[in-house]
Amino acid sequence: MQHPIARRAVQTIVREHQQLSAVVNGMTRLVESLYIREYPEQVHHPKEAR
């Protein structure tokens, strides 16, 4: 049987990891979205537009 304080500590750590994971996933989606939208414009060669 796990000590109540240890169980609570583990639950807190798990919850914090889940929250961090949600933040990292959201940031990853944002960066991917910006990359898809902005990067091609930056590498597009002006002569290709002719």
ChimeraX attribute file (.defattr): number of C-alpha atoms within 10 A of each C-alpha:
attribute: neighborCount
match mode: 1-to-1
recipient: residues
	/A:1	4
	/A:2	7
	/A:3	8
	/A:4	9
	/A:5	9
	/A:6	10
	/A:7	12
	/A:8	12
	/A:9	12
	/A:10	12
	/A:11	12
	/A:12	12
	/A:13	12
	/A:14	12
	/A:15	12
	/A:16	12
	/A:17	12
	/A:18	12
	/A:19	12
	/A:20	12
	/A:21	12
	/A:22	12
	/A:23	12
	/A:24	12
	/A:25	12
	/A:26	12
	/A:27	12
	/A:28	12
	/A:29	12
	/A:30	12
	/A:31	12
	/A:32	12
	/A:33	12
	/A:34	11
	/A:35	12
	/A:36	11
	/A:37	11
	/A:38	11
	/A:39	11
	/A:40	10
	/A:41	10
	/A:42	8
	/A:43	8
	/A:44	10
	/A:45	10
	/A:46	7
	/A:47	6
	/A:48	6
	/A:49	6
	/A:50	5
